[in-house]
Amino acid sequence: MALQNIGASNSDDAFYRYKMPKMITKIEGRGNGIKTNVVNMVEIAKALTRPASYTTKYFGCELGAQSKFDEKTGTSLVNGAHDTAKLAGLLENFIKKYVQCYGCGNPETEIIITKTQMITLKCAACGFVSDVDMRDKLTTFILKNPPESKKSSKDKKAMRRAEKERLKEEKKSGKKSPEQEVKAHENGISAHEKLVDKMKKYLNKGSSATQLQSFLGSLSGSSQEIMDALLTALFHNVGKGFAKEAMKKKNYLAAAAAKEEGCQMVLLNSIETFCGNASLDAVKEVALVLKTLYDNDIVEEEFIMEWYQKGVTGGNKSSPIWKNVEPFIEWLQNAESDDE
C-alpha cells in the first residue's frame, strides 16, 4: 500500500517518520443511492490514532451529506459521489484541526475532553495542549463519542504519587539564603549585565547570524557566561511566545551552538538558567524550544538526554523546567525505540 507523510506541510520531507496510507475510494450504487466508500479508512485512522468514525463523520459534516462508519465491517460510507482528491483535502483539514499539535506540528497527540466539556490535544512530543475550536460541527460528535482513554487508573495513581514526591523534594530543597543571594549578585550579575548590554547593541545593528560567532569570540568571559548573556539578550522579557521567538532566532542559536566543541551542552545549560529567571509562561514552552533545536539539528539527542539526566538528579532537580521537558524526553526515547 502506498504511503504518504502525515500533514501537507511535511509532504516533501523524505525522512519524515510519520506516515499514513494514501486514500483509496470507490463509488458504489447509482441514482439517489450512490455512495462513496473510503476503502482504507480503517488503516488511515489507525495511522492517525483517531477513531475511523471521527474522520467519516467529519466528511459528512463538511460535505453536508450523511455518512456512516460500520464498526463491525470497517466500512466508511459518505452519501454522494465524491472525488478522492476532494476527500483527501478534507482529511488534511481534519489532521490540522484534530491530529497535529498546534504548537510544534507533531501528529502524536491525544484527544482529551476536559471537565468543562472542551476538547484539547495533548502533544506527546512537546507537551503543548491545543484548544480545539468548539464551533466546529465534529466536536459535538466527539463529545458524545469520546475516545478510549490511553492511561489506566493505575498509571494515573502513579503519576499523582510522583507529583506528590516532587512537591516534597521542592519543600526540602528550600530557597537560597539572603547571604547567598547577595554574594551571587556581587560575583556575577554586574558582569552578566555588561555582556547582555554588548549583545543587545550588537543585535540591534541587524548583524547576521553568520557574523555572530566571530563577535562571541571577541568577548571576555567563559563560554557559559557568554551563552547566558546571549539568551538574555535574545529573549529578554519573553513569556508566552518563547517557542515562536526561538523559531525566529534559531539561526543565532545555531551559530552559538556551533562556535566550538561543547557548545551544545552550554546552550542547554543556558536555557535552564534562563528558565530559572523567566516567567512560568516561558517555562511551559521549553519543550517546544527544545524540539525546535532538535528538529533543526542545532542540538543532538545525546546532549539533550545527558543534560536532562544531570538536571533531574542534580542540585536543581526541583526546578519546574524538568516537568515541562519530560514529555519531549519521553517522545525522544519512544522515537529511538521505534527506530530500533
RAKA-V674929 format. One record per backbone hydrogen bond with DSSP energy under -0.5 kcal/mol. NH is the residue of the N-H (numbers start at 1). CO is the residue of the C=O. If there is no record, write none. Layout:
nh=NH co=CO
nh=NH co=CO
This chain:
nh=4 co=20
nh=6 co=18
nh=7 co=5
nh=10 co=7
nh=11 co=8
nh=13 co=10
nh=14 co=12
nh=16 co=13
nh=19 co=17
nh=20 co=4
nh=22 co=2
nh=26 co=37
nh=28 co=35
nh=33 co=30
nh=34 co=31
nh=35 co=28
nh=36 co=78
nh=37 co=26
nh=37 co=35
nh=38 co=36
nh=38 co=76
nh=39 co=24
nh=39 co=37
nh=40 co=24
nh=41 co=38
nh=44 co=40
nh=45 co=41
nh=46 co=42
nh=47 co=43
nh=48 co=44
nh=49 co=45
nh=49 co=46
nh=50 co=45
nh=54 co=51
nh=55 co=51
nh=56 co=52
nh=57 co=53
nh=58 co=54
nh=59 co=55
nh=60 co=56
nh=61 co=57
nh=62 co=58
nh=63 co=59
nh=64 co=60
nh=65 co=60
nh=68 co=77
nh=70 co=68
nh=70 co=75
nh=71 co=69
nh=74 co=70
nh=75 co=70
nh=77 co=68
nh=77 co=75
nh=78 co=36
nh=79 co=66
nh=80 co=34
nh=82 co=80
nh=87 co=83
nh=88 co=84
nh=89 co=85
nh=90 co=86
nh=91 co=87
nh=92 co=88
nh=93 co=89
nh=94 co=90
nh=95 co=91
nh=96 co=92
nh=97 co=93
nh=98 co=94
nh=99 co=95
nh=100 co=95
nh=101 co=106
nh=105 co=101
nh=109 co=107
nh=110 co=122
nh=112 co=120
nh=114 co=112
nh=114 co=118
nh=117 co=114
nh=120 co=112
nh=121 co=130
nh=122 co=110
nh=122 co=120
nh=123 co=121
nh=123 co=128
nh=124 co=108
nh=127 co=123
nh=130 co=121
nh=130 co=128
nh=132 co=119
nh=132 co=130
nh=134 co=132
nh=136 co=133
nh=139 co=136
nh=140 co=137
nh=141 co=137
nh=142 co=138
nh=143 co=139
nh=144 co=140
nh=145 co=141
nh=156 co=152
nh=157 co=153
nh=158 co=154
nh=159 co=155
nh=160 co=156
nh=161 co=157
nh=162 co=158
nh=163 co=159
nh=164 co=160
nh=165 co=161
nh=166 co=162
nh=167 co=163
nh=168 co=164
nh=169 co=165
nh=170 co=166
nh=171 co=167
nh=172 co=168
nh=173 co=169
nh=174 co=170
nh=181 co=177
nh=182 co=178
nh=183 co=179
nh=184 co=180
nh=185 co=181
nh=186 co=182
nh=187 co=183
nh=188 co=184
nh=189 co=184
nh=189 co=185
nh=190 co=185
nh=192 co=188
nh=193 co=189
nh=194 co=190
nh=195 co=191
nh=196 co=192
nh=197 co=193
nh=198 co=194
nh=199 co=195
nh=200 co=196
nh=201 co=197
nh=202 co=198
nh=203 co=199
nh=204 co=200
nh=205 co=201
nh=205 co=202
nh=206 co=203
nh=207 co=202
nh=211 co=208
nh=212 co=209
nh=213 co=209
nh=215 co=211
nh=216 co=212
nh=217 co=213
nh=218 co=214
nh=218 co=215
nh=219 co=216
nh=226 co=222
nh=227 co=223
nh=228 co=224
nh=229 co=225
nh=230 co=226
nh=231 co=227
nh=232 co=228
nh=233 co=229
nh=234 co=230
nh=235 co=231
nh=236 co=232
nh=238 co=235
nh=239 co=240
nh=242 co=239
nh=245 co=241
nh=246 co=242
nh=247 co=243
nh=248 co=244
nh=249 co=245
nh=250 co=247
nh=252 co=249
nh=253 co=249
nh=254 co=250
nh=255 co=251
nh=256 co=252
nh=257 co=253
nh=258 co=254
nh=259 co=256
nh=263 co=260
nh=266 co=262
nh=267 co=263
nh=268 co=264
nh=269 co=265
nh=270 co=266
nh=271 co=267
nh=272 co=268
nh=273 co=269
nh=274 co=270
nh=275 co=271
nh=276 co=272
nh=277 co=273
nh=277 co=274
nh=278 co=274
nh=283 co=279
nh=284 co=280
nh=285 co=282
nh=286 co=283
nh=289 co=285
nh=290 co=286
nh=291 co=287
nh=292 co=288
nh=293 co=289
nh=294 co=290
nh=295 co=291
nh=296 co=292
nh=297 co=294
nh=298 co=293
nh=299 co=293
nh=303 co=300
nh=304 co=300
nh=305 co=301
nh=306 co=302
nh=307 co=303
nh=308 co=304
nh=309 co=305
nh=310 co=306
nh=311 co=307
nh=312 co=308
nh=313 co=309
nh=314 co=310
nh=317 co=314
nh=319 co=316
nh=322 co=319
nh=324 co=320
nh=325 co=321
nh=326 co=322
nh=328 co=325
nh=329 co=325
nh=330 co=326
nh=331 co=327
nh=332 co=328
nh=333 co=329
nh=334 co=330
nh=335 co=331
nh=336 co=332
nh=337 co=333
nh=338 co=334
nh=339 co=335
nh=340 co=336
